[in-house]
Amino acid sequence: MNTEINNIIEKFDLLPHPEGGFFKETYRSAGSIPNKSLDPEIEGDRNYCTGIYFLLTSASSSAFHKINQDEMWHFYGGSPLRIHMISPEGQYSFQDVGMNLENNEIPQFVVPAKYWFGAEVVQPDSYSFVGCTVAPGFDFRDFKLAKQSELIKICPSQAALINRLTLE
């Protein structure tokens, strides 16, 4: 890894993330929402909100996964990041998160709850440093990595992308 990437990892004490890349939780609200007030797919009480730093490199994409909440992505620096999404109905879409507004990049984007999504750095030999906010707050009980064969059944037109962005 290059020096700038290593500096970010060290400065923010980032750790490897199960989906790929590096992360550190930066915020977890003190207040919580009782489980009875949440969607049935969510187990247990949840903090109001959580936030993380997240770093991807050209060599470490974010594998397709889903959670039961909306996830807001915030761009901080480096290369634009492409977020690939597959809706529960199997519709593919993507959004580039970055600062080149003339190139349809946006600095903040929300992935809807229950969508399969993965991300990758747009520019070669680079990195994307972003933040992610989840409300109600993230818990690994909500995190599900995609199985390649199952996701291809949902969205066969994106088989090559799914093969590239799954861990199995």
DSSP file (Angstrom, degrees, kcal/mol; ACC not computed):
  #  RESIDUE AA STRUCTURE BP1 BP2  ACC     N-H-->O    O-->H-N    N-H-->O    O-->H-N    TCO  KAPPA ALPHA  PHI   PSI    X-CA   Y-CA   Z-CA
    1    1 A M              0   0    0      0, 0.0     2,-0.0     0, 0.0    56,-0.0   0.000 360.0 360.0 360.0 151.1    0.0    0.0    0.0
    2    2 A N     >  -     0   0    0      1,-0.1     4,-2.3   124,-0.1     5,-0.2  -0.281 360.0-105.2 -78.3 168.5    1.2    3.5   -0.6
    3    3 A T  H  > S+     0   0    0      1,-0.2     4,-2.6     2,-0.2     5,-0.2   0.874 117.4  54.3 -61.5 -41.9    2.2    5.9    2.1
    4    4 A E  H  > S+     0   0    0      2,-0.2     4,-1.9     1,-0.2    -1,-0.2   0.908 110.1  47.0 -62.3 -42.0   -1.0    8.0    2.0
    5    5 A I  H  > S+     0   0    0      2,-0.2     4,-2.4     1,-0.2    -2,-0.2   0.935 112.8  49.1 -63.8 -46.9   -3.2    5.0    2.5
    6    6 A N  H  X S+     0   0    0     -4,-2.3     4,-2.6     1,-0.2     5,-0.2   0.887 108.8  54.0 -59.9 -39.3   -1.0    3.7    5.4
    7    7 A N  H  X S+     0   0    0     -4,-2.6     4,-3.1     2,-0.2    -1,-0.2   0.904 109.3  47.3 -62.7 -41.5   -1.1    7.2    6.9
    8    8 A I  H  X S+     0   0    0     -4,-1.9     4,-2.2     2,-0.2     6,-0.3   0.932 112.3  49.8 -65.3 -45.0   -5.0    7.2    6.9
    9    9 A I  H  <>S+     0   0    0     -4,-2.4     5,-2.2     1,-0.2     4,-0.4   0.924 118.0  39.7 -58.9 -45.6   -5.1    3.7    8.3
   10   10 A E  H ><5S+     0   0    0     -4,-2.6     3,-0.8     3,-0.2    -2,-0.2   0.927 113.7  52.8 -71.2 -45.8   -2.7    4.6   11.1
   11   11 A K  H 3<5S+     0   0    0     -4,-3.1    -2,-0.2     1,-0.2    -1,-0.2   0.877 121.1  31.9 -58.6 -41.0   -4.1    8.1   11.8
   12   12 A F  T 3<5S-     0   0    0     -4,-2.2    -1,-0.2    -5,-0.2    -2,-0.2   0.323 105.4-123.4-103.6   7.3   -7.7    6.9   12.2
   13   13 A D  T < 5 -     0   0    0     -3,-0.8    -3,-0.2    -4,-0.4     2,-0.1   0.905  43.2-173.7  55.0  47.1   -6.8    3.5   13.7
   14   14 A L      < -     0   0    0     -5,-2.2    10,-0.2    -6,-0.3    -1,-0.2  -0.442   9.1-159.8 -77.6 146.9   -8.7    1.6   10.9
   15   15 A L  E     -A   23   0A   0      8,-2.8     8,-2.8    -2,-0.1    -1,-0.0  -0.853  33.1 -83.2-121.3 157.4   -9.1   -2.2   11.1
   16   16 A P  E     -A   22   0A   0      0, 0.0     6,-0.3     0, 0.0     5,-0.1  -0.345  43.7-141.0 -59.6 139.8  -10.0   -4.7    8.3
   17   17 A H    >   -     0   0    0      4,-2.2     3,-1.7     1,-0.1    37,-0.0  -0.813  15.3-123.8-102.4 144.4  -13.7   -4.9    7.6
   18   18 A P  T 3  S+     0   0    0      0, 0.0     3,-0.1     0, 0.0    -1,-0.1   0.777 113.1  49.6 -58.6 -26.8  -15.4   -8.3    6.8
   19   19 A E  T 3  S-     0   0    0      1,-0.3    44,-3.1    43,-0.1     2,-0.2   0.549 128.1 -85.7 -87.6  -6.6  -16.7   -7.0    3.5
   20   20 A G  S <  S+     0   0    0     -3,-1.7    -1,-0.3     1,-0.2    42,-0.1  -0.386  89.4  53.0 117.3 160.8  -13.3   -5.6    2.5
   21   21 A G  S    S-     0   0    0     -2,-0.2    -4,-2.2    40,-0.1     2,-0.3  -0.318  85.2 -70.3  76.5-161.8  -11.5   -2.4    3.1
   22   22 A F  E     +AB  16  55A   0     33,-2.3    33,-2.8    -6,-0.3     2,-0.3  -0.955  48.4 172.5-135.5 148.8  -10.8   -0.8    6.5
   23   23 A F  E     -AB  15  54A   0     -8,-2.8    -8,-2.8    -2,-0.3     2,-0.3  -0.963  19.4-165.4-151.1 166.3  -13.1    0.9    9.0
   24   24 A K  E     - B   0  53A   0     29,-1.6    29,-2.4    -2,-0.3     2,-0.3  -0.894  30.0-121.7-153.8 130.2  -13.5    2.4   12.5
   25   25 A E  E     + B   0  52A   0     -2,-0.3    27,-0.3    27,-0.2     3,-0.1  -0.562  31.2 174.6 -68.8 130.9  -16.7    3.2   14.3
   26   26 A T  E     +     0   0A   0     25,-2.8     2,-0.3     1,-0.3    26,-0.2   0.563  60.8  26.0-113.0 -16.7  -16.6    6.9   15.1
   27   27 A Y  E     + B   0  51A   0     24,-1.7    24,-2.4     2,-0.0    -1,-0.3  -0.983  45.2 169.0-154.4 137.4  -20.1    7.4   16.6
   28   28 A R  E     - B   0  50A   0     -2,-0.3    22,-0.2    22,-0.2    -3,-0.0  -0.884  38.5-123.8-144.8 113.0  -22.8    5.4   18.4
   29   29 A S        -     0   0    0     20,-2.5    -2,-0.0    -2,-0.3   108,-0.0  -0.160   9.0-134.5 -58.4 150.1  -25.6    7.4   19.9
   30   30 A A  S    S+     0   0    0     17,-0.1    -1,-0.1     2,-0.0     2,-0.1   0.861  85.4  74.7 -72.4 -36.2  -26.3    7.0   23.6
   31   31 A G        -     0   0    0     16,-0.0    17,-1.8    18,-0.0     2,-0.3  -0.356  67.7-160.0 -77.6 158.0  -30.0    6.7   23.1
   32   32 A S  E     -G   47   0B   0     15,-0.3    15,-0.3    16,-0.1    -2,-0.0  -0.937  17.0-127.1-138.6 162.4  -31.7    3.7   21.6
   33   33 A I  E     -G   46   0B   0     13,-4.0    13,-2.0    -2,-0.3     5,-0.1  -0.916  34.2-116.8-107.1 127.7  -34.9    2.6   20.0
   34   34 A P    >   -     0   0    0      0, 0.0     3,-2.2     0, 0.0     4,-0.3  -0.387  22.9-120.2 -66.1 143.7  -36.8   -0.3   21.5
   35   35 A N  G >  S+     0   0    0      1,-0.3     3,-2.0     2,-0.2     7,-0.1   0.820 109.5  65.8 -53.1 -36.8  -37.1   -3.3   19.2
   36   36 A K  G 3  S+     0   0    0      1,-0.3    -1,-0.3     4,-0.0     9,-0.0   0.698 100.5  52.2 -63.2 -17.4  -40.9   -3.2   19.3
   37   37 A S  G <  S+     0   0    0     -3,-2.2    -1,-0.3     2,-0.1    -2,-0.2   0.431 100.2  81.0 -95.4  -1.0  -40.7    0.1   17.4
   38   38 A L  S <  S-     0   0    0     -3,-2.0     6,-0.1    -4,-0.3     7,-0.0  -0.558  94.6 -77.5-103.9 166.2  -38.4   -1.2   14.6
   39   39 A D    >   -     0   0    0     -2,-0.2     3,-1.7     1,-0.1    -1,-0.2  -0.251  46.5-113.8 -55.0 148.3  -39.1   -3.2   11.4
   40   40 A P  T 3  S+     0   0    0      0, 0.0    -1,-0.1     0, 0.0    -2,-0.0   0.753 113.2  65.3 -60.6 -24.3  -39.6   -6.9   12.1
   41   41 A E  T 3  S+     0   0    0     27,-0.1     2,-0.5     2,-0.1    27,-0.1   0.678  86.2  86.0 -71.8 -16.1  -36.4   -7.8   10.3
   42   42 A I  S <  S-     0   0    0     -3,-1.7     2,-0.4    -7,-0.1    -4,-0.1  -0.757  70.3-150.4 -92.8 125.4  -34.3   -6.0   13.0
   43   43 A E        -     0   0    0     -2,-0.5    98,-0.1     2,-0.1    99,-0.1  -0.798  55.5  -8.2 -95.5 131.9  -33.5   -8.0   16.1
   44   44 A G  S    S-     0   0    0     -2,-0.4    -6,-0.1    -6,-0.1     2,-0.0   0.069  98.5 -44.4  79.5 171.2  -33.0   -6.3   19.4
   45   45 A D        -     0   0    0    -11,-0.1     2,-0.4   -13,-0.0    -2,-0.1  -0.335  57.9-151.2 -69.3 157.3  -32.9   -2.6   20.4
   46   46 A R  E     -G   33   0B   0    -13,-2.0   -13,-4.0    -4,-0.1    92,-0.1  -0.987  16.9-113.0-134.3 144.0  -30.8   -0.2   18.3
   47   47 A N  E     -G   32   0B   0     -2,-0.4    90,-3.2   -15,-0.3   -15,-0.3  -0.324  38.1-111.5 -61.2 156.6  -29.0    3.0   18.9
   48   48 A Y  S    S-     0   0    0    -17,-1.8     2,-0.3    88,-0.2    -1,-0.1   0.908  90.6  -9.3 -57.6 -41.2  -30.5    5.9   17.1
   49   49 A C        -     0   0    0    -18,-0.3   -20,-2.5    87,-0.2     2,-0.3  -0.995  57.1-163.8-159.0 150.5  -27.6    6.2   14.8
   50   50 A T  E     -BC  28 134A   0     84,-2.2    84,-2.3    -2,-0.3     2,-0.3  -0.959   8.3-165.1-135.6 158.0  -24.0    5.0   14.2
   51   51 A G  E     -BC  27 133A   0    -24,-2.4   -25,-2.8    -2,-0.3   -24,-1.7  -0.996   5.1-177.2-143.4 148.8  -21.2    6.3   12.0
   52   52 A I  E     -BC  25 132A   0     80,-2.2    80,-2.0    -2,-0.3     2,-0.4  -0.955  28.0-124.4-136.8 157.6  -17.9    4.9   10.7
   53   53 A Y  E     -BC  24 131A   0    -29,-2.4   -29,-1.6    -2,-0.3     2,-0.4  -0.809  34.7-168.2 -87.6 145.7  -14.8    5.9    8.7
   54   54 A F  E     -BC  23 130A   0     76,-2.9    76,-3.0    -2,-0.4     2,-0.5  -0.988   9.2-170.1-142.7 130.1  -14.4    3.5    5.7
   55   55 A L  E     -BC  22 129A   0    -33,-2.8   -33,-2.3    -2,-0.4     2,-0.4  -0.980   4.1-178.8-124.4 124.9  -11.4    3.2    3.4
   56   56 A L  E     - C   0 128A   0     72,-2.3    72,-2.6    -2,-0.5     2,-0.3  -0.915   8.0-160.9-115.5 149.6  -11.3    1.2    0.2
   57   57 A T  E >   -DC  60 127A   0      3,-0.6     3,-2.0    -2,-0.4    64,-0.4  -0.769  39.5-100.4-118.1 169.5   -8.3    0.8   -2.0
   58   58 A S  T 3  S+     0   0    0     68,-2.1     3,-0.2     1,-0.3    69,-0.1   0.773 127.2  49.4 -58.8 -24.1   -8.1   -0.2   -5.7
   59   59 A A  T 3  S+     0   0    0     67,-0.3     2,-0.3     1,-0.2    -1,-0.3   0.414 109.2  55.0 -94.7   0.8   -7.1   -3.7   -4.3
   60   60 A S  B <   -D   57   0A   0     -3,-2.0    -3,-0.6   -40,-0.1    -1,-0.2  -0.698  66.0-179.1-141.0  85.8   -9.9   -3.9   -1.8
   61   61 A S        -     0   0    0     -2,-0.3     2,-0.7    -3,-0.2    59,-0.2  -0.314  36.1-106.6 -76.2 165.8  -13.5   -3.6   -3.0
   62   62 A S  E     -H  119   0C   0     57,-3.2    57,-1.4   -42,-0.1   -42,-0.2  -0.864  39.4-130.1 -93.0 117.4  -16.6   -3.7   -0.7
   63   63 A A  E     -     0   0C   0    -44,-3.1   103,-0.2    -2,-0.7    54,-0.1  -0.282  33.9 -84.5 -68.0 151.5  -18.3   -7.1   -1.3
   64   64 A F  E     +     0   0C   0    101,-3.4    82,-2.5    98,-0.2     2,-0.3  -0.338  68.7 142.7 -56.6 131.1  -22.0   -7.2   -2.0
   65   65 A H  E     -HI 117 145C   0     52,-1.9    52,-2.9    80,-0.3     2,-0.3  -0.925  32.6-143.1-155.8 174.2  -23.9   -7.2    1.3
   66   66 A K  E     - I   0 144C   0     78,-1.8    78,-2.0    -2,-0.3     2,-0.3  -0.991   6.4-165.9-146.5 157.2  -27.1   -5.8    2.7
   67   67 A I        -     0   0    0     48,-0.4    47,-2.6    -2,-0.3    48,-0.2  -0.863  33.2-115.5-132.8 170.3  -28.4   -4.4    6.0
   68   68 A N  S    S+     0   0    0     -2,-0.3     2,-0.3    45,-0.2    45,-0.1   0.373  91.7  61.2 -90.4   4.5  -31.9   -3.7    7.2
   69   69 A Q  S    S-     0   0    0     43,-0.1    45,-0.3    73,-0.1    -2,-0.2  -0.826  92.2 -92.0-125.7 163.5  -31.4    0.1    7.5
   70   70 A D  E     -E  135   0A   0     65,-0.7    65,-1.0    -2,-0.3     2,-0.4  -0.484  38.8-153.0 -66.5 147.2  -30.7    2.9    5.1
   71   71 A E  E     -EF 134 111A   0     40,-2.2    40,-3.0    63,-0.2     2,-0.5  -0.976   1.6-154.5-129.2 119.7  -26.9    3.7    4.9
   72   72 A M  E     -EF 133 110A   0     61,-3.1    61,-2.7    -2,-0.4     2,-0.4  -0.805   8.0-154.9 -95.6 129.0  -25.7    7.2    4.0
   73   73 A W  E     -EF 132 109A   0     36,-3.6    36,-2.1    -2,-0.5     2,-0.4  -0.851   5.9-164.9-103.9 137.5  -22.2    7.5    2.4
   74   74 A H  E     -EF 131 108A   0     57,-2.8    57,-2.4    -2,-0.4     2,-0.4  -0.988  15.7-134.5-125.0 127.0  -20.2   10.7    2.8
   75   75 A F  E     +E  130   0A   0     32,-2.9    55,-0.2    -2,-0.4    23,-0.1  -0.662  30.6 163.6 -84.5 132.2  -17.2   11.4    0.5
   76   76 A Y  E     -     0   0A   0     53,-2.4     2,-0.3    -2,-0.4    54,-0.2   0.722  55.7 -43.3-113.1 -41.0  -14.0   12.7    2.2
   77   77 A G  E    S+E  129   0A   0     52,-1.8    52,-2.8     2,-0.2    -1,-0.3  -0.991  85.4  52.8 179.8 170.9  -11.1   12.2   -0.2
   78   78 A G  E    S-E  128   0A   0     -2,-0.3    50,-0.2    50,-0.2     3,-0.1  -0.598  93.7  -5.9  89.4-150.8   -9.2   10.2   -2.8
   79   79 A S  S    S-     0   0    0     48,-3.7    50,-0.2    -2,-0.2    -2,-0.2  -0.382  82.5 -93.8 -74.2 153.0  -10.8    8.6   -5.8
   80   80 A P        -     0   0    0      0, 0.0    42,-2.5     0, 0.0    43,-0.5  -0.313  41.2-133.4 -58.3 156.4  -14.5    8.7   -6.4
   81   81 A L  E     -KJ  97 121C   0     16,-2.5    16,-3.4    40,-0.2     2,-0.6  -0.953   7.1-144.9-117.5 132.7  -16.3    5.5   -5.2
   82   82 A R  E     -KJ  96 120C   0     38,-3.0    38,-1.9    -2,-0.4     2,-0.6  -0.888  10.3-158.7-101.0 121.7  -18.8    3.6   -7.2
   83   83 A I  E     -KJ  95 119C   0     12,-2.9    12,-1.9    -2,-0.6     2,-0.4  -0.894   6.2-158.3-100.2 119.6  -21.6    2.1   -5.2
   84   84 A H  E     -KJ  94 118C   0     34,-3.0    34,-1.9    -2,-0.6     2,-0.4  -0.828  13.6-171.8 -97.9 134.2  -23.3   -0.8   -7.0
   85   85 A M  E     -KJ  93 117C   0      8,-3.1     8,-2.2    -2,-0.4     2,-0.4  -0.967  19.4-168.0-131.8 144.3  -26.9   -1.7   -5.9
   86   86 A I  E     -KJ  92 116C   0     30,-2.6    30,-2.5    -2,-0.4     6,-0.2  -0.983  24.2-138.3-128.6 119.1  -29.4   -4.4   -6.6
   87   87 A S    >   -     0   0    0      4,-2.6     3,-2.2    -2,-0.4    28,-0.1  -0.201  30.5-101.9 -69.7 164.9  -32.9   -3.8   -5.3
   88   88 A P  T 3  S+     0   0    0      0, 0.0    -1,-0.1     0, 0.0    27,-0.1   0.771 126.3  55.6 -57.7 -24.0  -34.9   -6.6   -3.6
   89   89 A E  T 3  S-     0   0    0      2,-0.1    -2,-0.0    66,-0.0    -3,-0.0   0.451 124.6-103.7 -87.8  -1.4  -36.7   -6.9   -7.0
   90   90 A G    <   +     0   0    0     -3,-2.2     2,-0.4     1,-0.3     0, 0.0   0.600  69.5 147.1  92.9  12.8  -33.4   -7.5   -8.9
   91   91 A Q        -     0   0    0     64,-0.0    -4,-2.6     1,-0.0     2,-0.3  -0.710  37.5-143.7 -84.9 128.6  -33.0   -4.0  -10.5
   92   92 A Y  E     +K   86   0C   0     -2,-0.4     2,-0.3    -6,-0.2    -6,-0.2  -0.704  30.3 152.3 -91.3 141.9  -29.4   -2.9  -10.8
   93   93 A S  E     -K   85   0C   0     -8,-2.2    -8,-3.1    -2,-0.3     2,-0.3  -0.959  19.9-159.3-153.4 167.4  -28.2    0.7  -10.4
   94   94 A F  E     -K   84   0C   0     -2,-0.3     2,-0.3   -10,-0.2   -10,-0.2  -0.977   4.2-161.4-146.7 161.6  -25.1    2.5   -9.3
   95   95 A Q  E     -K   83   0C   0    -12,-1.9   -12,-2.9    -2,-0.3     2,-0.5  -0.982  16.2-138.3-143.8 133.1  -24.0    5.9   -8.0
   96   96 A D  E     -K   82   0C   0      8,-0.4    10,-1.7    -2,-0.3     2,-0.6  -0.804  16.8-155.6 -89.8 129.7  -20.6    7.5   -8.0
   97   97 A V  E     +Kl  81 106C   0    -16,-3.4   -16,-2.5    -2,-0.5     2,-0.3  -0.929  46.6  89.7-108.2 120.5  -19.8    9.3   -4.8
   98   98 A G  S    S-     0   0    0      8,-1.4   -23,-0.1    -2,-0.6    10,-0.1  -0.940  80.9 -83.7 178.8-164.3  -17.2   12.0   -5.1
   99   99 A M  S    S+     0   0    0     -2,-0.3     2,-1.7     8,-0.1     3,-0.2   0.373  85.3 103.4-113.4   3.5  -16.7   15.7   -5.8
  100  100 A N    > > +     0   0    0      1,-0.2     5,-1.8     3,-0.1     3,-1.6  -0.627  43.8 174.3 -86.8  83.4  -16.7   15.9   -9.6
  101  101 A L  G > 5S+     0   0    0     -2,-1.7     3,-1.5     1,-0.3    -1,-0.2   0.811  73.3  60.5 -63.0 -32.2  -20.3   17.3   -9.8
  102  102 A E  G 3 5S+     0   0    0      1,-0.3    -1,-0.3    -3,-0.2    -2,-0.1   0.695 102.3  54.4 -68.2 -17.7  -20.0   17.8  -13.6
  103  103 A N  G < 5S-     0   0    0     -3,-1.6    -1,-0.3     2,-0.1    -2,-0.2   0.058 125.2-102.1-102.8  22.7  -19.4   14.0  -13.9
  104  104 A N  T < 5S+     0   0    0     -3,-1.5    -8,-0.4     1,-0.2     2,-0.3   0.680  76.3 142.5  63.8  21.1  -22.6   13.2  -12.0
  105  105 A E      < -     0   0    0     -5,-1.8    -1,-0.2   -10,-0.1    -8,-0.2  -0.651  32.8-162.1 -83.3 149.7  -20.7   12.4   -8.8
  106  106 A I  B     -l   97   0C   0    -10,-1.7    -8,-1.4    -2,-0.3    -6,-0.1  -0.976  21.3-135.8-130.7 148.3  -22.3   13.5   -5.5
  107  107 A P  S    S+     0   0    0      0, 0.0   -32,-2.9     0, 0.0     2,-0.3   0.604  90.3  33.9 -80.7  -9.3  -20.6   13.9   -2.1
  108  108 A Q  E     +F   74   0A   0    -34,-0.2     2,-0.3   -10,-0.1   -34,-0.2  -0.995  65.6 169.9-147.7 136.6  -23.4   12.1   -0.2
  109  109 A F  E     -F   73   0A   0    -36,-2.1   -36,-3.6    -2,-0.3     2,-0.5  -0.998  22.9-140.0-150.7 143.7  -25.6    9.2   -1.1
  110  110 A V  E     -F   72   0A   0     -2,-0.3   -38,-0.2   -38,-0.3   -40,-0.0  -0.924   8.2-153.0-109.5 123.7  -28.1    6.9    0.7
  111  111 A V  E     -F   71   0A   0    -40,-3.0   -40,-2.2    -2,-0.5     3,-0.1  -0.840  32.7-118.1 -87.0 123.0  -28.3    3.2   -0.1
  112  112 A P    >   -     0   0    0      0, 0.0     3,-1.5     0, 0.0   -43,-0.1  -0.259  34.8 -89.5 -64.3 149.5  -31.9    2.1    0.7
  113  113 A A  T 3  S+     0   0    0      1,-0.2   -45,-0.2   -45,-0.1   -43,-0.2  -0.216 109.4  18.4 -53.2 144.2  -32.5   -0.5    3.4
  114  114 A K  T 3  S+     0   0    0    -47,-2.6     2,-0.3   -45,-0.3    -1,-0.2   0.476  90.6 130.3  70.5   6.2  -32.5   -4.1    2.2
  115  115 A Y    <   -     0   0    0     -3,-1.5   -48,-0.4   -48,-0.2     2,-0.4  -0.689  61.4-123.4 -82.4 141.3  -30.7   -3.4   -1.1
  116  116 A W  E     + J   0  86C   0    -30,-2.5   -30,-2.6    -2,-0.3     2,-0.3  -0.703  44.6 171.3 -75.0 136.0  -27.7   -5.6   -1.9
  117  117 A F  E     +HJ  65  85C   0    -52,-2.9   -52,-1.9    -2,-0.4     2,-0.3  -0.999  21.5 171.5-152.2 151.2  -24.7   -3.2   -2.4
  118  118 A G  E     - J   0  84C   0    -34,-1.9   -34,-3.0    -2,-0.3     2,-0.3  -0.910  16.7-148.9-145.1 168.8  -21.0   -3.2   -2.9
  119  119 A A  E     -HJ  62  83C   0    -57,-1.4   -57,-3.2    -2,-0.3     2,-0.3  -0.980   9.8-174.0-145.7 155.2  -18.5   -0.6   -3.8
  120  120 A E  E     - J   0  82C   0    -38,-1.9   -38,-3.0    -2,-0.3     2,-0.2  -0.994  35.3 -99.6-149.3 153.5  -15.2   -0.1   -5.6
  121  121 A V  E     - J   0  81C   0    -64,-0.4   -40,-0.2    -2,-0.3     4,-0.1  -0.529  27.6-150.7 -70.7 132.6  -12.6    2.6   -6.1
  122  122 A V  S    S+     0   0    0    -42,-2.5    -1,-0.1    -2,-0.2   -41,-0.1   0.927  75.9  61.6 -75.0 -46.1  -13.1    4.2   -9.6
  123  123 A Q  S >  S-     0   0    0    -43,-0.5     3,-0.6     4,-0.1   -44,-0.1  -0.623  89.2-115.3 -86.4 139.1   -9.5    5.3  -10.3
  124  124 A P  T 3  S+     0   0    0      0, 0.0     3,-0.1     0, 0.0    -1,-0.1  -0.324  94.4  16.4 -67.5 154.6   -6.8    2.6  -10.5
  125  125 A D  T 3  S+     0   0    0      1,-0.2     2,-0.2    -4,-0.1    -2,-0.0   0.887 110.8  95.9  51.6  47.4   -4.0    2.6   -8.0
  126  126 A S    <   -     0   0    0     -3,-0.6   -68,-2.1    -5,-0.0     2,-0.3  -0.674  61.5-128.7-143.4-164.7   -5.9    4.9   -5.6
  127  127 A Y  E     -C   57   0A   0    -70,-0.3   -48,-3.7    -2,-0.2     2,-0.4  -0.957   6.8-139.0-149.6 162.8   -8.2    4.8   -2.6
  128  128 A S  E     -CE  56  78A   0    -72,-2.6   -72,-2.3    -2,-0.3     2,-0.6  -0.997  12.2-162.9-127.8 125.8  -11.6    6.2   -1.5
  129  129 A F  E     +CE  55  77A   0    -52,-2.8   -53,-2.4    -2,-0.4   -52,-1.8  -0.948  28.3 151.8-111.1 117.3  -11.9    7.6    2.1
  130  130 A V  E     -CE  54  75A   0    -76,-3.0   -76,-2.9    -2,-0.6     2,-0.3  -0.778  37.0-128.6-135.1 173.5  -15.6    7.9    3.1
  131  131 A G  E     -CE  53  74A   0    -57,-2.4   -57,-2.8    -2,-0.2     2,-0.4  -0.935  15.6-154.2-123.7 154.0  -17.9    7.8    6.0
  132  132 A C  E     -CE  52  73A   0    -80,-2.0   -80,-2.2    -2,-0.3     2,-0.4  -0.998   5.0-167.1-131.3 132.9  -21.0    5.8    6.5
  133  133 A T  E     -CE  51  72A   0    -61,-2.7   -61,-3.1    -2,-0.4     2,-0.4  -0.971   5.6-169.1-119.7 132.1  -24.0    6.6    8.7
  134  134 A V  E     -CE  50  71A   0    -84,-2.3   -84,-2.2    -2,-0.4     4,-0.3  -0.979  10.4-142.9-125.4 132.9  -26.7    4.1    9.6
  135  135 A A  E    S+ E   0  70A   0    -65,-1.0   -65,-0.7    -2,-0.4     2,-0.2  -0.987  91.2  34.2-142.6 132.6  -30.0    4.8   11.3
  136  136 A P  S    S-     0   0    0      0, 0.0   -88,-0.2     0, 0.0   -87,-0.2   0.683 126.5 -88.4 -54.3 159.1  -31.3    3.1   13.3
  137  137 A G        -     0   0    0    -90,-3.2    -2,-0.2    -2,-0.2     2,-0.1   0.063  44.3-100.7 -52.8 148.7  -27.8    2.2   14.3
  138  138 A F        +     0   0    0     -4,-0.3     2,-0.3   -92,-0.1   -91,-0.2  -0.359  38.2 174.5 -69.8 144.0  -25.8   -0.6   12.8
  139  139 A D    >   -     0   0    0     -2,-0.1     3,-2.6   -93,-0.1     4,-0.4  -0.968  39.6-124.0-145.3 139.0  -25.4   -4.0   14.4
  140  140 A F  G >  S+     0   0    0     -2,-0.3     3,-0.8     1,-0.3    -2,-0.0   0.668 107.0  75.0 -62.2 -13.7  -23.6   -6.9   12.8
  141  141 A R  G 3  S+     0   0    0      1,-0.2    -1,-0.3   -98,-0.1    -3,-0.0   0.764  97.2  49.1 -64.6 -22.6  -26.9   -8.9   13.3
  142  142 A D  G <  S+     0   0    0     -3,-2.6     2,-0.4   -99,-0.1    -1,-0.2   0.569  91.3  99.5 -89.2 -11.0  -28.2   -6.9   10.4
  143  143 A F    <   +     0   0    0     -3,-0.8     2,-0.4    -4,-0.4   -76,-0.2  -0.644  45.4 174.1 -88.1 125.7  -25.2   -7.6    8.1
  144  144 A K  E     -I   66   0C   0    -78,-2.0   -78,-1.8    -2,-0.4     2,-0.2  -0.964  21.6-144.2-134.9 118.8  -25.5  -10.3    5.5
  145  145 A L  E     -I   65   0C   0     -2,-0.4   -80,-0.3   -80,-0.2     2,-0.1  -0.569  31.1-110.4 -75.4 142.3  -22.8  -11.0    2.9
  146  146 A A        -     0   0    0    -82,-2.5     2,-0.6    -2,-0.2    21,-0.4  -0.443  17.5-134.7 -73.3 143.4  -24.2  -12.0   -0.5
  147  147 A K     >  -     0   0    0      1,-0.1     4,-2.6    -2,-0.1     5,-0.3  -0.894  19.1-133.7 -94.4 127.5  -23.8  -15.5   -1.8
  148  148 A Q  H  > S+     0   0    0     -2,-0.6     4,-2.3     1,-0.2     5,-0.2   0.889 101.5  46.3 -49.3 -53.2  -22.7  -15.3   -5.4
  149  149 A S  H  > S+     0   0    0      1,-0.2     4,-1.4     2,-0.2    -1,-0.2   0.875 113.8  48.8 -63.5 -38.4  -25.1  -17.9   -6.8
  150  150 A E  H  > S+     0   0    0     -3,-0.3     4,-1.3     2,-0.2    -1,-0.2   0.903 112.2  47.5 -68.7 -40.9  -28.1  -16.5   -4.9
  151  151 A L  H  X S+     0   0    0     -4,-2.6     4,-2.2     1,-0.2    -2,-0.2   0.869 108.2  55.2 -70.0 -35.4  -27.4  -12.9   -6.0
  152  152 A I  H  < S+     0   0    0     -4,-2.3    -1,-0.2    -5,-0.3    -2,-0.2   0.864 104.4  55.0 -64.3 -34.7  -27.0  -14.0   -9.7
  153  153 A K  H  < S+     0   0    0     -4,-1.4    -1,-0.2     1,-0.2    -2,-0.2   0.870 110.7  45.8 -63.9 -35.4  -30.4  -15.6   -9.5
  154  154 A I  H  < S+     0   0    0     -4,-1.3    -2,-0.2     1,-0.2    -1,-0.2   0.865 133.8  14.7 -74.1 -37.0  -31.9  -12.2   -8.4
  155  155 A C    ><  +     0   0    0     -4,-2.2     3,-1.8    -5,-0.1    -1,-0.2  -0.576  66.4 168.1-141.1  71.9  -30.0  -10.2  -11.0
  156  156 A P  G >  S+     0   0    0      0, 0.0     3,-1.5     0, 0.0     4,-0.2   0.755  72.6  69.7 -62.4 -25.0  -28.5  -12.4  -13.8
  157  157 A S  G 3  S+     0   0    0      1,-0.3     3,-0.2     2,-0.1    -5,-0.1   0.698 100.8  48.6 -66.5 -16.5  -27.7   -9.5  -16.0
  158  158 A Q  G <> S+     0   0    0     -3,-1.8     4,-2.8     1,-0.2    -1,-0.3  -0.023  70.5 126.5-111.5  29.1  -24.9   -8.4  -13.6
  159  159 A A  H <> S+     0   0    0     -3,-1.5     4,-2.8     1,-0.2     5,-0.2   0.882  73.4  50.9 -56.3 -43.4  -23.3  -11.9  -13.2
  160  160 A A  H  > S+     0   0    0     -3,-0.2     4,-1.7     2,-0.2    -1,-0.2   0.923 113.4  45.1 -63.4 -43.7  -19.8  -10.6  -14.0
  161  161 A L  H  > S+     0   0    0      2,-0.2     4,-2.2     1,-0.2    -2,-0.2   0.925 113.4  50.0 -63.9 -45.4  -20.0   -7.7  -11.5
  162  162 A I  H  < S+     0   0    0     -4,-2.8    -2,-0.2     1,-0.2    -1,-0.2   0.906 109.0  52.1 -61.6 -42.4  -21.4  -10.1   -8.9
  163  163 A N  H >< S+     0   0    0     -4,-2.8     3,-0.6    -5,-0.2    -1,-0.2   0.885 113.0  45.7 -59.7 -38.1  -18.6  -12.6   -9.5
  164  164 A R  H 3< S+     0   0    0     -4,-1.7    -2,-0.2     1,-0.2    -1,-0.2   0.834 117.0  43.4 -73.6 -33.6  -16.1   -9.7   -9.0
  165  165 A L  T 3< S+     0   0    0     -4,-2.2  -101,-3.4    -5,-0.1     2,-0.3  -0.054  95.5  85.8-111.7  32.3  -17.7   -8.3   -5.9
  166  166 A T    <   -     0   0    0     -3,-0.6   -19,-0.1  -103,-0.2  -101,-0.1  -0.939  65.0-142.5-125.2 156.3  -18.6  -11.4   -3.8
  167  167 A L              0   0    0    -21,-0.4   -20,-0.1    -2,-0.3    -1,-0.1   0.564 360.0 360.0 -95.0  -9.4  -16.3  -13.2   -1.4
  168  168 A E              0   0    0    -22,-0.3    -1,-0.2     0, 0.0   -21,-0.1   0.507 360.0 360.0 -85.0 360.0  -17.3  -16.8   -2.1
